[in-house]
Structure formats: C-alpha cells, structure tokens
Amino acid sequence: MNRRDLISLAFRNLLRRKTRTILAVIGVVVGTSAIIVMLSIGFGLSVSFQEQIEQYGNLHLVDVYGSGGGGMYYVGRGGGMVGGNSGEKEGVLDDKAIEAMEKIAGVDAVSPKMEMYLTLGIGKYIAQTSVIGIRPEVMQKFNYEVQDGRLLEAGDKFEMVFGNQVPSWFYDPKKTWGSSWDGEAQVDVITSKLIVTADDWYGQKRRDRDPDEEKIIYKEYKAKGVGVLANPSDDSAYNVYINLESLETIQKEAAKARKEKITNSNEYNAAMVYVGDIDDVEDVSNAIRDMGFQTSSLNDWLKSMQDTARMIQGILGGIGAISLLVAALGITNTMIMSIYERTKEIGIMKVIGANLGDIRKLFLLEAGLIGFLGGV
C-alpha cells in the first residue's frame, strides 16, 4: 500500500466512527490545553516578578562596594559612614579597579559613587536629601530618563539632577515641619537659585544648641538644578545627582568646618556598573566579586524569584503532563478496541496483499491523526 492509500483509508475509518473519534480528539484537546495553560502560568509568574522588581530600580545596575565601604552604606548627618562586614578577600576600589571593571565583557559604563546627606535651599524653602556623586559624562549611559530638563553632562560642576520625588520634599520651615508636607512640589527645582550645604540647620533656628558649643560655619555652594528624572517608583526617585568631584569638595569642606581629620585617599567607597544585556548581569557580578569586591543588584532578587517561578512552572507542567498522558492512554484504548472490532477487515486486507507492516502503519496513522487534530 502506498502512502496515499494509507492516508485515505485512515480518514475513512475515523469518519466511520465519528463519536469515538470526536471523544478521543476532545481528550487530546483537554490534555494539550492543560499543559499549555499550566506552563503559561509559570511564564506569567516569571514576567510578573521581573516587572515588580523593575519598579524598585534598574535591573541593569550593579552596585559595587570596596573594602573602605565594606558593603551597603550611607553617610549620616554627621558625615559618618555606616557599612556592613567586609569579605575575606578585599579589593581596593580605586581608578585602576574602575578601569578593570570597564573592560569586563558586557559592561557599558562604570562610575565611582559617593553619597552624602545635604540640605538644599531654594528661596525660603529647604529640603534634606541624599545627594549622590557620580561622573556626569556616564549618566546617559546609565539609561536614566528625564521628565523635565536634562541629565548631567561632561563639564557640569554644581549642576544637579533630582529624583522624581525630591521636589515635593521642599518646605517652609517657618510654617511646617516634616510630616505636614502635602506631596506637591512647592518650588521649581530646575533653577539657578539653588543653595547646597552640609549644614543640617540651614534656613532654621536651632533652639536646643548649647551656648558653650562652638558654632560650626558650613560653606554654602551656589548650584543649579538642570533636570528631574522620570522615575516615580525606583530608588533613584529619592536621590539627587551631582558631579562626583563637586561632592568630594563639599565633603572635604564640611570635614574641615567640623575640624575633622581629612585623609587624602584615592580609594572610593562604592561604584555603579551598568550592564547592557540583563542576561550578563550575573556574570559581571561574579567577575567583580572575583576581583575582591562586594556587589549588590536587584537582579539577584529577580534570579531567586525566577527560580521559584520555574519550580512552580515545573509542578504545574507536571499536572498538565498527567492530563496529556491520560489523553494518550485514551487514544491507545481506542486503537486497541478498534483492532478487536476490525479483525475481519484486517483478514481481508491480508488476503488482498497487505502485509503486517502496512496494517501497523494504518493503525498508527489513525492514532497520529487523532493526536494531531486534538493538538491543533
């Protein structure tokens, strides 16, 4: 028997027993739908986790901490550094280390990072916020988006870019204090009338100061707001960005005003690494850790959540596979019953010249057509 005869005969046999064929096809439809739906739920969970993590920050960014910072840190009102425990192997986060990170495959941009808590003043309004110093020429490469104005550019000194939430933090200290802010921006931060200082009491009257305490006179810097980021949800919404060298100047002058010892060191406490392809973030983080630094990335959270999603996907896929297995057993049962019912037909086929291989192909083709129609 040629293939054309086999296909024609298989279709005629299936149509001859329409009810049985339809029920077998429905079984395959249910099994196929079950496994597709179950796997789709797993894929959907993975995408949902990624969208949730992206709301908290940039998945392409890797924060790097050197032995000086020892981990996550911030600069408090007194200028003191707070950090975690350093690892066994410590690297020196200096310009050479920054250059080495720039050469890692997948890295698009690297910038040292410095953070300091400062007071900003625009007219009678003030705000205390975290100011982050980075190299201005790399800010565009870090894929920040602006809502108004522009990003930092090469040549900027005391120009500042504000996170989305910071403009609403300005308040008049003579009328309100802290928690009574209404969330609306009181001032236009894109202005040249901006004062930056390390003085926590700038624009306010300090009533609790000891008369014998020596008054610290902090330097006030004229700055300029040039942009507001379009980032209402992630962590950059709560920071202000400025040239790294300018922030270092502010820090040194503040330490000098407090009569603290100034150490001349080329070592940075932290750095920011931007990875172009999100799939390379883990490899880049591992390469940086091998250099003796600690890293932190939202991608680490995402990987953990995606592992959970894959486990759930595997369980749901297994449930769907059971449904598909039941459908396959249904097809097998249908074909076995069909063989017992068609013994006379099989005998006639052998008499007119069909061999056992042709008969086997006929029944397998009928089973295959049921599975194919149900799958489609």
Contacts in CASP RR format, 6 or more apart in sequence:
PFRMAT RR
TARGET T0000
AUTHOR 0000-0000-0000
METHOD contacts of the structure
MODEL  1
MNRRDLISLAFRNLLRRKTRTILAVIGVVVGTSAIIVMLSIGFGLSVSFQ
EQIEQYGNLHLVDVYGSGGGGMYYVGRGGGMVGGNSGEKEGVLDDKAIEA
MEKIAGVDAVSPKMEMYLTLGIGKYIAQTSVIGIRPEVMQKFNYEVQDGR
LLEAGDKFEMVFGNQVPSWFYDPKKTWGSSWDGEAQVDVITSKLIVTADD
WYGQKRRDRDPDEEKIIYKEYKAKGVGVLANPSDDSAYNVYINLESLETI
QKEAAKARKEKITNSNEYNAAMVYVGDIDDVEDVSNAIRDMGFQTSSLND
WLKSMQDTARMIQGILGGIGAISLLVAALGITNTMIMSIYERTKEIGIMK
VIGANLGDIRKLFLLEAGLIGFLGGV
1 9 0 8 1.000
1 354 0 8 1.000
1 358 0 8 1.000
1 361 0 8 1.000
1 362 0 8 1.000
6 358 0 8 1.000
6 361 0 8 1.000
6 362 0 8 1.000
6 365 0 8 1.000
7 365 0 8 1.000
9 362 0 8 1.000
10 362 0 8 1.000
10 365 0 8 1.000
10 366 0 8 1.000
10 369 0 8 1.000
11 369 0 8 1.000
13 338 0 8 1.000
13 362 0 8 1.000
13 366 0 8 1.000
14 21 0 8 1.000
14 366 0 8 1.000
14 369 0 8 1.000
14 370 0 8 1.000
15 21 0 8 1.000
17 338 0 8 1.000
20 334 0 8 1.000
20 338 0 8 1.000
21 370 0 8 1.000
24 330 0 8 1.000
24 331 0 8 1.000
24 334 0 8 1.000
24 370 0 8 1.000
24 371 0 8 1.000
25 370 0 8 1.000
25 371 0 8 1.000
25 373 0 8 1.000
25 374 0 8 1.000
26 374 0 8 1.000
27 326 0 8 1.000
27 327 0 8 1.000
27 330 0 8 1.000
27 374 0 8 1.000
28 324 0 8 1.000
28 327 0 8 1.000
28 328 0 8 1.000
28 331 0 8 1.000
28 370 0 8 1.000
28 371 0 8 1.000
28 373 0 8 1.000
28 374 0 8 1.000
28 375 0 8 1.000
29 374 0 8 1.000
29 375 0 8 1.000
30 323 0 8 1.000
30 327 0 8 1.000
31 320 0 8 1.000
31 323 0 8 1.000
31 324 0 8 1.000
31 326 0 8 1.000
31 327 0 8 1.000
32 324 0 8 1.000
32 327 0 8 1.000
32 374 0 8 1.000
32 375 0 8 1.000
34 319 0 8 1.000
34 320 0 8 1.000
34 323 0 8 1.000
34 324 0 8 1.000
35 317 0 8 1.000
35 318 0 8 1.000
35 320 0 8 1.000
35 321 0 8 1.000
35 323 0 8 1.000
35 324 0 8 1.000
38 313 0 8 1.000
38 316 0 8 1.000
38 317 0 8 1.000
38 318 0 8 1.000
38 319 0 8 1.000
38 320 0 8 1.000
39 313 0 8 1.000
39 316 0 8 1.000
39 317 0 8 1.000
41 312 0 8 1.000
41 313 0 8 1.000
41 316 0 8 1.000
42 309 0 8 1.000
42 310 0 8 1.000
42 312 0 8 1.000
42 313 0 8 1.000
42 314 0 8 1.000
42 316 0 8 1.000
43 313 0 8 1.000
44 309 0 8 1.000
45 309 0 8 1.000
45 312 0 8 1.000
45 313 0 8 1.000
46 306 0 8 1.000
46 309 0 8 1.000
46 310 0 8 1.000
46 313 0 8 1.000
49 302 0 8 1.000
49 305 0 8 1.000
49 306 0 8 1.000
49 308 0 8 1.000
49 309 0 8 1.000
50 59 0 8 1.000
50 302 0 8 1.000
50 306 0 8 1.000
53 59 0 8 1.000
53 298 0 8 1.000
53 301 0 8 1.000
53 302 0 8 1.000
53 305 0 8 1.000
54 234 0 8 1.000
54 298 0 8 1.000
55 233 0 8 1.000
55 234 0 8 1.000
56 233 0 8 1.000
56 234 0 8 1.000
56 235 0 8 1.000
56 298 0 8 1.000
57 231 0 8 1.000
57 233 0 8 1.000
57 234 0 8 1.000
57 235 0 8 1.000
57 236 0 8 1.000
57 298 0 8 1.000
58 142 0 8 1.000
58 143 0 8 1.000
58 234 0 8 1.000
58 236 0 8 1.000
58 274 0 8 1.000
58 298 0 8 1.000
59 278 0 8 1.000
59 281 0 8 1.000
59 297 0 8 1.000
59 298 0 8 1.000
59 299 0 8 1.000
59 302 0 8 1.000
60 143 0 8 1.000
60 274 0 8 1.000
60 275 0 8 1.000
60 276 0 8 1.000
60 278 0 8 1.000
60 281 0 8 1.000
61 142 0 8 1.000
61 272 0 8 1.000
61 273 0 8 1.000
61 274 0 8 1.000
61 275 0 8 1.000
61 297 0 8 1.000
61 298 0 8 1.000
62 272 0 8 1.000
62 273 0 8 1.000
62 274 0 8 1.000
62 275 0 8 1.000
62 281 0 8 1.000
62 284 0 8 1.000
62 285 0 8 1.000
62 288 0 8 1.000
62 295 0 8 1.000
62 296 0 8 1.000
62 297 0 8 1.000
62 299 0 8 1.000
63 113 0 8 1.000
63 270 0 8 1.000
63 271 0 8 1.000
63 272 0 8 1.000
63 273 0 8 1.000
63 295 0 8 1.000
63 296 0 8 1.000
63 297 0 8 1.000
64 93 0 8 1.000
64 101 0 8 1.000
64 270 0 8 1.000
64 271 0 8 1.000
64 272 0 8 1.000
64 273 0 8 1.000
64 288 0 8 1.000
64 293 0 8 1.000
64 294 0 8 1.000
64 295 0 8 1.000
65 71 0 8 1.000
65 72 0 8 1.000
65 73 0 8 1.000
65 93 0 8 1.000
65 269 0 8 1.000
65 270 0 8 1.000
65 293 0 8 1.000
65 294 0 8 1.000
65 295 0 8 1.000
65 296 0 8 1.000
66 86 0 8 1.000
66 90 0 8 1.000
66 91 0 8 1.000
66 92 0 8 1.000
66 93 0 8 1.000
66 267 0 8 1.000
66 268 0 8 1.000
66 269 0 8 1.000
66 270 0 8 1.000
66 292 0 8 1.000
66 293 0 8 1.000
66 294 0 8 1.000
67 86 0 8 1.000
67 90 0 8 1.000
67 91 0 8 1.000
67 92 0 8 1.000
67 93 0 8 1.000
67 267 0 8 1.000
68 86 0 8 1.000
68 93 0 8 1.000
68 267 0 8 1.000
68 269 0 8 1.000
69 81 0 8 1.000
69 83 0 8 1.000
69 84 0 8 1.000
69 86 0 8 1.000
69 269 0 8 1.000
69 270 0 8 1.000
70 83 0 8 1.000
70 84 0 8 1.000
70 85 0 8 1.000
70 86 0 8 1.000
70 87 0 8 1.000
70 90 0 8 1.000
70 269 0 8 1.000
70 294 0 8 1.000
71 83 0 8 1.000
71 84 0 8 1.000
71 85 0 8 1.000
71 86 0 8 1.000
71 270 0 8 1.000
71 294 0 8 1.000
71 296 0 8 1.000
72 83 0 8 1.000
72 84 0 8 1.000
72 296 0 8 1.000
73 81 0 8 1.000
73 82 0 8 1.000
73 83 0 8 1.000
73 84 0 8 1.000
73 115 0 8 1.000
73 269 0 8 1.000
73 270 0 8 1.000
74 81 0 8 1.000
74 82 0 8 1.000
74 115 0 8 1.000
74 117 0 8 1.000
74 130 0 8 1.000
75 81 0 8 1.000
75 115 0 8 1.000
75 116 0 8 1.000
75 117 0 8 1.000
76 82 0 8 1.000
76 117 0 8 1.000
77 117 0 8 1.000
77 200 0 8 1.000
78 117 0 8 1.000
78 258 0 8 1.000
79 116 0 8 1.000
79 117 0 8 1.000
79 198 0 8 1.000
79 251 0 8 1.000
79 254 0 8 1.000
79 255 0 8 1.000
81 269 0 8 1.000
86 294 0 8 1.000
87 292 0 8 1.000
87 294 0 8 1.000
89 292 0 8 1.000
90 292 0 8 1.000
91 97 0 8 1.000
91 291 0 8 1.000
91 292 0 8 1.000
91 293 0 8 1.000
92 267 0 8 1.000
93 112 0 8 1.000
93 267 0 8 1.000
93 268 0 8 1.000
93 269 0 8 1.000
93 270 0 8 1.000
93 271 0 8 1.000
93 293 0 8 1.000
94 266 0 8 1.000
94 267 0 8 1.000
94 268 0 8 1.000
95 266 0 8 1.000
97 271 0 8 1.000
97 291 0 8 1.000
97 293 0 8 1.000
98 110 0 8 1.000
98 111 0 8 1.000
98 112 0 8 1.000
98 268 0 8 1.000
98 271 0 8 1.000
100 291 0 8 1.000
101 107 0 8 1.000
101 110 0 8 1.000
101 271 0 8 1.000
101 273 0 8 1.000
101 288 0 8 1.000
101 291 0 8 1.000
102 109 0 8 1.000
102 110 0 8 1.000
104 284 0 8 1.000
104 287 0 8 1.000
104 288 0 8 1.000
105 280 0 8 1.000
105 283 0 8 1.000
105 284 0 8 1.000
106 275 0 8 1.000
106 276 0 8 1.000
106 277 0 8 1.000
106 280 0 8 1.000
106 283 0 8 1.000
106 284 0 8 1.000
107 273 0 8 1.000
107 274 0 8 1.000
107 275 0 8 1.000
107 276 0 8 1.000
107 284 0 8 1.000
108 141 0 8 1.000
108 274 0 8 1.000
108 275 0 8 1.000
108 276 0 8 1.000
109 138 0 8 1.000
109 141 0 8 1.000
109 142 0 8 1.000
109 273 0 8 1.000
109 274 0 8 1.000
110 138 0 8 1.000
110 271 0 8 1.000
110 272 0 8 1.000
110 273 0 8 1.000
110 274 0 8 1.000
111 134 0 8 1.000
111 135 0 8 1.000
111 138 0 8 1.000
111 142 0 8 1.000
111 244 0 8 1.000
111 271 0 8 1.000
111 272 0 8 1.000
112 134 0 8 1.000
112 135 0 8 1.000
112 244 0 8 1.000
112 268 0 8 1.000
112 270 0 8 1.000
112 271 0 8 1.000
113 132 0 8 1.000
113 133 0 8 1.000
113 134 0 8 1.000
113 244 0 8 1.000
113 268 0 8 1.000
113 269 0 8 1.000
113 270 0 8 1.000
113 271 0 8 1.000
113 272 0 8 1.000
114 132 0 8 1.000
114 133 0 8 1.000
114 244 0 8 1.000
114 247 0 8 1.000
114 248 0 8 1.000
114 251 0 8 1.000
114 268 0 8 1.000
114 269 0 8 1.000
114 270 0 8 1.000
115 130 0 8 1.000
115 131 0 8 1.000
115 132 0 8 1.000
115 133 0 8 1.000
115 239 0 8 1.000
115 270 0 8 1.000
116 130 0 8 1.000
116 131 0 8 1.000
116 133 0 8 1.000
116 198 0 8 1.000
116 247 0 8 1.000
116 250 0 8 1.000
116 251 0 8 1.000
117 128 0 8 1.000
117 129 0 8 1.000
117 130 0 8 1.000
117 131 0 8 1.000
118 128 0 8 1.000
118 129 0 8 1.000
118 131 0 8 1.000
118 196 0 8 1.000
118 197 0 8 1.000
118 198 0 8 1.000
118 250 0 8 1.000
119 126 0 8 1.000
119 127 0 8 1.000
119 128 0 8 1.000
119 196 0 8 1.000
119 197 0 8 1.000
119 198 0 8 1.000
119 199 0 8 1.000
119 200 0 8 1.000
119 202 0 8 1.000
120 126 0 8 1.000
120 127 0 8 1.000
120 128 0 8 1.000
120 129 0 8 1.000
120 170 0 8 1.000
120 194 0 8 1.000
120 195 0 8 1.000
120 196 0 8 1.000
120 223 0 8 1.000
120 240 0 8 1.000
121 127 0 8 1.000
121 170 0 8 1.000
121 194 0 8 1.000
121 195 0 8 1.000
121 196 0 8 1.000
121 202 0 8 1.000
121 203 0 8 1.000
122 170 0 8 1.000
122 187 0 8 1.000
122 189 0 8 1.000
122 191 0 8 1.000
122 193 0 8 1.000
122 194 0 8 1.000
122 195 0 8 1.000
123 187 0 8 1.000
123 193 0 8 1.000
123 195 0 8 1.000
124 172 0 8 1.000
124 174 0 8 1.000
125 170 0 8 1.000
125 171 0 8 1.000
125 172 0 8 1.000
125 186 0 8 1.000
125 187 0 8 1.000
126 170 0 8 1.000
126 171 0 8 1.000
126 173 0 8 1.000
126 202 0 8 1.000
126 203 0 8 1.000
126 204 0 8 1.000
127 166 0 8 1.000
127 169 0 8 1.000
127 170 0 8 1.000
127 171 0 8 1.000
128 169 0 8 1.000
128 200 0 8 1.000
129 166 0 8 1.000
129 169 0 8 1.000
129 238 0 8 1.000
129 239 0 8 1.000
129 240 0 8 1.000
130 238 0 8 1.000
130 239 0 8 1.000
130 240 0 8 1.000
131 160 0 8 1.000
131 196 0 8 1.000
131 239 0 8 1.000
131 240 0 8 1.000
131 241 0 8 1.000
131 242 0 8 1.000
131 247 0 8 1.000
132 239 0 8 1.000
132 240 0 8 1.000
132 241 0 8 1.000
132 242 0 8 1.000
132 247 0 8 1.000
133 241 0 8 1.000
133 242 0 8 1.000
133 243 0 8 1.000
133 244 0 8 1.000
133 246 0 8 1.000
133 247 0 8 1.000
134 152 0 8 1.000
134 241 0 8 1.000
134 243 0 8 1.000
134 244 0 8 1.000
134 272 0 8 1.000
135 243 0 8 1.000
135 244 0 8 1.000
136 152 0 8 1.000
136 153 0 8 1.000
136 154 0 8 1.000
136 155 0 8 1.000
136 156 0 8 1.000
136 159 0 8 1.000
136 243 0 8 1.000
136 244 0 8 1.000
137 152 0 8 1.000
137 153 0 8 1.000
137 154 0 8 1.000
137 155 0 8 1.000
138 274 0 8 1.000
139 151 0 8 1.000
139 152 0 8 1.000
139 153 0 8 1.000
139 161 0 8 1.000
139 241 0 8 1.000
140 151 0 8 1.000
140 153 0 8 1.000
141 274 0 8 1.000
142 272 0 8 1.000
142 274 0 8 1.000
143 274 0 8 1.000
144 151 0 8 1.000
144 161 0 8 1.000
144 229 0 8 1.000
144 231 0 8 1.000
144 236 0 8 1.000
145 229 0 8 1.000
145 230 0 8 1.000
145 231 0 8 1.000
146 161 0 8 1.000
146 227 0 8 1.000
146 228 0 8 1.000
146 229 0 8 1.000
146 230 0 8 1.000
147 164 0 8 1.000
147 227 0 8 1.000
147 228 0 8 1.000
147 229 0 8 1.000
147 230 0 8 1.000
148 190 0 8 1.000
148 227 0 8 1.000
148 228 0 8 1.000
149 190 0 8 1.000
149 226 0 8 1.000
149 227 0 8 1.000
149 228 0 8 1.000
150 161 0 8 1.000
150 226 0 8 1.000
150 227 0 8 1.000
151 161 0 8 1.000
151 227 0 8 1.000
152 159 0 8 1.000
152 161 0 8 1.000
152 226 0 8 1.000
152 241 0 8 1.000
152 242 0 8 1.000
152 243 0 8 1.000
153 159 0 8 1.000
155 243 0 8 1.000
156 226 0 8 1.000
156 243 0 8 1.000
157 243 0 8 1.000
157 245 0 8 1.000
157 246 0 8 1.000
158 196 0 8 1.000
158 221 0 8 1.000
158 222 0 8 1.000
158 223 0 8 1.000
158 224 0 8 1.000
158 242 0 8 1.000
158 243 0 8 1.000
158 246 0 8 1.000
159 223 0 8 1.000
159 224 0 8 1.000
159 225 0 8 1.000
159 226 0 8 1.000
159 242 0 8 1.000
159 243 0 8 1.000
160 194 0 8 1.000
160 196 0 8 1.000
160 223 0 8 1.000
160 224 0 8 1.000
160 225 0 8 1.000
160 226 0 8 1.000
160 227 0 8 1.000
160 240 0 8 1.000
160 241 0 8 1.000
160 242 0 8 1.000
161 225 0 8 1.000
161 226 0 8 1.000
161 227 0 8 1.000
161 228 0 8 1.000
161 229 0 8 1.000
161 240 0 8 1.000
161 241 0 8 1.000
161 242 0 8 1.000
162 189 0 8 1.000
162 225 0 8 1.000
162 227 0 8 1.000
162 228 0 8 1.000
162 229 0 8 1.000
162 240 0 8 1.000
162 241 0 8 1.000
163 228 0 8 1.000
163 229 0 8 1.000
163 231 0 8 1.000
163 236 0 8 1.000
163 237 0 8 1.000
163 238 0 8 1.000
163 239 0 8 1.000
163 240 0 8 1.000
163 241 0 8 1.000
164 228 0 8 1.000
164 229 0 8 1.000
164 230 0 8 1.000
164 231 0 8 1.000
164 232 0 8 1.000
164 237 0 8 1.000
165 232 0 8 1.000
165 237 0 8 1.000
165 238 0 8 1.000
166 189 0 8 1.000
166 237 0 8 1.000
166 238 0 8 1.000
166 239 0 8 1.000
166 240 0 8 1.000
167 185 0 8 1.000
167 186 0 8 1.000
167 187 0 8 1.000
167 188 0 8 1.000
167 189 0 8 1.000
167 228 0 8 1.000
168 181 0 8 1.000
168 183 0 8 1.000
168 184 0 8 1.000
168 185 0 8 1.000
168 186 0 8 1.000
169 181 0 8 1.000
170 185 0 8 1.000
170 186 0 8 1.000
170 187 0 8 1.000
170 189 0 8 1.000
171 177 0 8 1.000
171 178 0 8 1.000
171 180 0 8 1.000
171 181 0 8 1.000
171 186 0 8 1.000
172 186 0 8 1.000
173 203 0 8 1.000
173 204 0 8 1.000
189 225 0 8 1.000
189 227 0 8 1.000
189 228 0 8 1.000
190 225 0 8 1.000
190 226 0 8 1.000
190 227 0 8 1.000
190 228 0 8 1.000
191 224 0 8 1.000
191 225 0 8 1.000
192 222 0 8 1.000
192 224 0 8 1.000
192 225 0 8 1.000
194 222 0 8 1.000
194 223 0 8 1.000
194 224 0 8 1.000
194 225 0 8 1.000
195 202 0 8 1.000
195 220 0 8 1.000
195 221 0 8 1.000
195 222 0 8 1.000
195 223 0 8 1.000
196 220 0 8 1.000
196 221 0 8 1.000
196 223 0 8 1.000
196 242 0 8 1.000
196 250 0 8 1.000
197 218 0 8 1.000
197 219 0 8 1.000
197 220 0 8 1.000
197 221 0 8 1.000
198 218 0 8 1.000
198 219 0 8 1.000
198 250 0 8 1.000
198 251 0 8 1.000
198 253 0 8 1.000
198 254 0 8 1.000
198 257 0 8 1.000
199 216 0 8 1.000
199 218 0 8 1.000
199 220 0 8 1.000
202 218 0 8 1.000
202 220 0 8 1.000
209 215 0 8 1.000
216 257 0 8 1.000
216 258 0 8 1.000
217 257 0 8 1.000
218 253 0 8 1.000
218 254 0 8 1.000
218 257 0 8 1.000
219 250 0 8 1.000
219 253 0 8 1.000
219 254 0 8 1.000
219 257 0 8 1.000
221 246 0 8 1.000
221 250 0 8 1.000
223 242 0 8 1.000
229 236 0 8 1.000
229 237 0 8 1.000
231 237 0 8 1.000
252 262 0 8 1.000
255 261 0 8 1.000
255 262 0 8 1.000
256 262 0 8 1.000
273 284 0 8 1.000
273 288 0 8 1.000
275 281 0 8 1.000
275 284 0 8 1.000
278 299 0 8 1.000
281 297 0 8 1.000
281 299 0 8 1.000
282 299 0 8 1.000
282 303 0 8 1.000
285 295 0 8 1.000
285 297 0 8 1.000
285 299 0 8 1.000
285 300 0 8 1.000
288 295 0 8 1.000
289 295 0 8 1.000
331 367 0 8 1.000
331 368 0 8 1.000
331 370 0 8 1.000
331 371 0 8 1.000
332 367 0 8 1.000
334 367 0 8 1.000
334 370 0 8 1.000
335 363 0 8 1.000
335 366 0 8 1.000
335 367 0 8 1.000
338 363 0 8 1.000
338 366 0 8 1.000
339 346 0 8 1.000
339 363 0 8 1.000
346 359 0 8 1.000
349 358 0 8 1.000
349 359 0 8 1.000
350 356 0 8 1.000
350 359 0 8 1.000
END
